[in-house]
Amino acid sequence: MKCPHCSLEAHRMDLHAHLVDEHEDAVTIGQEGESLFFEMTCPACDEHMKQPLRKRASMLRGYEREIRMVAFDLLLYHVQDQHG
């Protein structure tokens, strides 16, 4: 599988780790009022993805890596389903 952000080709699990480690800025974690969310855009088709989070703002710092892991997992499913 090829990284949607660069030229790296790797197995899905290795690619997932690469995305989390090398492309963390592709996932935005934000807050609207009391609600937290993450969002990102597929670099292949510009489809925007935004998901609410169940974490409280006070807990965010300890979970940023895990949130990015989930976000990139969704991106990889999207890439597999929509872009072969």
Number of C-alpha atoms within 10 A of each C-alpha: 15 14 19 17 13 11 8 11 12 13 10 14 11 11 20 18 14 16 25 21 13 11 15 16 12 18 21 17 19 15 14 8 7 8 13 17 16 19 16 20 15 16 15 11 10 9 10 10 15 14 12 14 16 9 14 11 14 7 9 15 8 9 11 15 14 11 20 24 19 14 23 23 19 13 20 22 11 15 19 11 9 10 11 7
